[in-house]
Amino acid sequence: MPNTLSTYLNTKTSAAPLAVFRIGFGVMMLLSIIRFWSYGWIEKLYLNPKFNFSYYGLEWIKPVGNLTYLIFFICGLAALFIALGLKYRIAVITFFLSFTYIELMDKTTYLNHYYFISLLSFLMCFLPANAYYSVDNFISKKQYHNIPKWTIDSVKLLLGIVYVYAGLAKINSDWLFKAMPLKIWLPSKYDLPLIGETLMQQHWFHVAMSWSGMLYDLCIPFLLLYRKTRWFAFALVVFFHVFTRVLFPIGMFPYIMIISSLIFFDAHIHERMLNFFRGIFKTFKLAKEKIHSHTYHYKRQNLVLPLLAIFFGIQLLLPFRYVLYPGELFWTEEGYRFSWRVMLIEKTGYTEFKVVDGKTKTAFLVNNSDFLTPFQEKEMSTQPDFILEYAHFLGQHFESQGHKNIEIYVDSYVALNGRRSKRYIDPNVDLLKQKESLKPKDWILPFKDEIKGL
Amino acid sequence: MVKKIIFLLCVVSIIVACSSSDDSNSDNSDNFDRTALLSNYADDIIVPAIVNFQTKVADMDVARSNFVNDINQNNLDLLSEAWLEAYGAWQYVAMYNIGIAETFTANENGFRVYFNVYPVTTNLIESAASGTDYNLNAETYFAAQGFPALDFLIHGIADSDTTPLDKFTTNVNFDGYIDYLTNVQSQINNRSNTILNDWQNTFRDEFVANTSSSVTGSFSKIVNDYINYYERALRANKIGTPAGNFSAGQTFPDKVEAYYKNDVSKELALLGLDAVQKFFNGQSFDNSSTSSESFASYLDYLENSELKNDINAQFEAARQQIQSLNDSFSQQVIDDNTQMTEAYDALQAAVVLLKVDMASIFDVQIDFQDNDGD
């Protein structure tokens, strides 16, 4: 067995797929940053809010005024450098740090897609993605046709985890048997050509979409792995992601996933794609310097491999942390993030904060729009950790205004997956007496219903 | 292989191109008829309400002109009556911050800032009457125009005066007050005419045709306007603020609607609630039909009749609470504020049903802000 492992770890494969992946990744990230910037979202999501929701333990990560633009600029520039394969190692580390910093500035904007990008760019810090077809080759006058096979496989593994875990999360009674939340989302797309007023309104179609979504997520990594089903699988990938792009506002993610799945293809296909680029460069008569091919030797493999083993171990375990919390995961959302639970819940909430003077018992209600953007208010209303953090912010704010003996209570209602709204947070608990921690929050009221499944 | 990739990329770009088009096929099958819903709202409820409002505003203008031409208590009383009629008609149009009305201001209270911001800032009116330059289109003057300003001019007593009529007779700035009255009236005339013309000439068709499911579609916008009106203008402004719900129990008898007339705040609140409930059920403005395609029938279509019934029941409960209040909310706040906060609670319970349950089932984003989702 150890022999098989060491044989595997020493197996070499063509560097072309990773080179193409690097270019695709860099270009997609650059486009994402440009798109984000041009929509004015930096200002709207990070600079305009008077208050930012932080991750537990990472409260020091905040938008930094107009310097936030600089962080985005650095991030975009790093993406360009990654695409070019120019100073790759520095570029990808810079990208990972700047992108992750951006994502941690305000958890209102948390998306599984962004988390995926952070993980992937972390992984890419350890991969020789500039070994082939990169500007670095020109600088060092060295290129490597072959790299360790595990480096490419690690990307496939990460993609596989994302898909399979997303599929596992769909194995629950709301998704499979009630077709929730697709039953709410699809009929509201009534204005799609052809299918809007027909298929989108049919219950059987909602159920079919739910089941096929689950099966798609569970199977697609394996269909991509086997050569015979690969083209079929890729067609499915394109169809699925484009279809979801048509239905939902999910930005660049579908395209990123489509480009990423190319890594499953054999090297000769990637060589042809690179030849396509070479053809372009030839027509522009770019000088072709003599580059020597060398055998790639992965430095510090003994150090990096255990590190990546731990990384993937965490990835495999983290989504299951929810079992440590009592109550319904979709309701409490304790252990919900960082788990590839995508599109699983339609949650709408309403939370009104009451600031009480503990001595005189006088109270007043807070107008949330005085402090939060509509988007922040929407996210806050359905997630207990947001509610608690905001309550503490309000406490500090009103204390600084001279209010005394402040207690903060909430009147909070949430509707989940088409169920009628129910009171969400215990209205008799002074939230200022509650501290954020990883422990279960006993002031979340019980769900009083059951969603069976993983 | 390269050909296949190019082929796939073509397919992708075609689908993407299709996805970003806003075309809507309105060939209806047996589905919920959104065009019927929007045209019912436009033709049977919104436009008739605005026409009625504009008529009442014109009547008020006549009464104002009669008063200015012959200033006496009797003509002032007639103006007061016309004012109350128009104020009542206003309650049926206040929620439609859509079309050209929406372009009036970016303020979160929408076009209502030109008609009904209260309490009125009387200082601004008094200093304007004494000759200070003023501009009713400026944000500072939102609280010094519309029905609350007329309320003060018609029923309030200016500094150093003894009766409301003194403003226009014995006050040193009497001609300043007359001018201000006229300017407030013409602002109401202009704004309401602009809104009516917009609906009658272009916006009605635009509104009905815009069946898009996007956040800029008519349905999504009208749901948002409706909830915004209910939560802010009806629940908070008419009841919650005077009852001290937002001010640590400190009550504000002077922050009620029509404070200077004083005995009509209940009447106006009930009309506001009536407008809200009729709109929900699709009841036509002239009451010729009691229900039509509406939020209520859409809830039926989405198999949520129970929610529809609960919302109606909650409106009824709120109505009963409000009916038990004093005609003057100022008096009610002073006498027994508990009843006032109970009315608030009854209104509040419907906010949850509308903003959480209904919005979730309609899959309409409330207070939309553009961003990506998972």
Boltz contact constraints between the chains, C-beta under 6 A:
constraints:
  - contact:
      token1: [A, 111]
      token2: [B, 374]
      max_distance: 6.0
  - contact:
      token1: [A, 112]
      token2: [B, 374]
      max_distance: 6.0
  - contact:
      token1: [A, 184]
      token2: [B, 363]
      max_distance: 6.0
  - contact:
      token1: [A, 185]
      token2: [B, 363]
      max_distance: 6.0
  - contact:
      token1: [A, 188]
      token2: [B, 213]
      max_distance: 6.0
  - contact:
      token1: [A, 188]
      token2: [B, 363]
      max_distance: 6.0
  - contact:
      token1: [A, 189]
      token2: [B, 213]
      max_distance: 6.0
  - contact:
      token1: [A, 190]
      token2: [B, 213]
      max_distance: 6.0
  - contact:
      token1: [A, 191]
      token2: [B, 24]
      max_distance: 6.0
  - contact:
      token1: [A, 191]
      token2: [B, 212]
      max_distance: 6.0
  - contact:
      token1: [A, 191]
      token2: [B, 213]
      max_distance: 6.0
  - contact:
      token1: [A, 193]
      token2: [B, 25]
      max_distance: 6.0
  - contact:
      token1: [A, 197]
      token2: [B, 29]
      max_distance: 6.0
  - contact:
      token1: [A, 197]
      token2: [B, 31]
      max_distance: 6.0
  - contact:
      token1: [A, 201]
      token2: [B, 31]
      max_distance: 6.0
  - contact:
      token1: [A, 238]
      token2: [B, 8]
      max_distance: 6.0
  - contact:
      token1: [A, 242]
      token2: [B, 12]
      max_distance: 6.0
  - contact:
      token1: [A, 242]
      token2: [B, 15]
      max_distance: 6.0
  - contact:
      token1: [A, 246]
      token2: [B, 19]
      max_distance: 6.0
  - contact:
      token1: [A, 249]
      token2: [B, 373]
      max_distance: 6.0
  - contact:
      token1: [A, 250]
      token2: [B, 373]
      max_distance: 6.0
  - contact:
      token1: [A, 251]
      token2: [B, 372]
      max_distance: 6.0
  - contact:
      token1: [A, 269]
      token2: [B, 1]
      max_distance: 6.0
  - contact:
      token1: [A, 272]
      token2: [B, 2]
      max_distance: 6.0
  - contact:
      token1: [A, 342]
      token2: [B, 374]
      max_distance: 6.0
  - contact:
      token1: [A, 343]
      token2: [B, 374]
      max_distance: 6.0
  - contact:
      token1: [A, 348]
      token2: [B, 356]
      max_distance: 6.0
  - contact:
      token1: [A, 348]
      token2: [B, 359]
      max_distance: 6.0
  - contact:
      token1: [A, 348]
      token2: [B, 360]
      max_distance: 6.0
  - contact:
      token1: [A, 350]
      token2: [B, 352]
      max_distance: 6.0
  - contact:
      token1: [A, 350]
      token2: [B, 355]
      max_distance: 6.0
  - contact:
      token1: [A, 350]
      token2: [B, 356]
      max_distance: 6.0
  - contact:
      token1: [A, 362]
      token2: [B, 248]
      max_distance: 6.0
  - contact:
      token1: [A, 362]
      token2: [B, 249]
      max_distance: 6.0
  - contact:
      token1: [A, 364]
      token2: [B, 246]
      max_distance: 6.0
  - contact:
      token1: [A, 364]
      token2: [B, 247]
      max_distance: 6.0
  - contact:
      token1: [A, 364]
      token2: [B, 248]
      max_distance: 6.0
  - contact:
      token1: [A, 365]
      token2: [B, 245]
      max_distance: 6.0
  - contact:
      token1: [A, 365]
      token2: [B, 246]
      max_distance: 6.0
  - contact:
      token1: [A, 374]
      token2: [B, 367]
      max_distance: 6.0
  - contact:
      token1: [A, 374]
      token2: [B, 369]
      max_distance: 6.0
  - contact:
      token1: [A, 375]
      token2: [B, 369]
      max_distance: 6.0
  - contact:
      token1: [A, 375]
      token2: [B, 371]
      max_distance: 6.0
  - contact:
      token1: [A, 413]
      token2: [B, 352]
      max_distance: 6.0
  - contact:
      token1: [A, 413]
      token2: [B, 356]
      max_distance: 6.0
  - contact:
      token1: [A, 415]
      token2: [B, 356]
      max_distance: 6.0
  - contact:
      token1: [A, 415]
      token2: [B, 357]
      max_distance: 6.0
  - contact:
      token1: [A, 415]
      token2: [B, 360]
      max_distance: 6.0
  - contact:
      token1: [A, 420]
      token2: [B, 357]
      max_distance: 6.0
  - contact:
      token1: [A, 421]
      token2: [B, 352]
      max_distance: 6.0
  - contact:
      token1: [A, 421]
      token2: [B, 356]
      max_distance: 6.0
  - contact:
      token1: [A, 421]
      token2: [B, 357]
      max_distance: 6.0
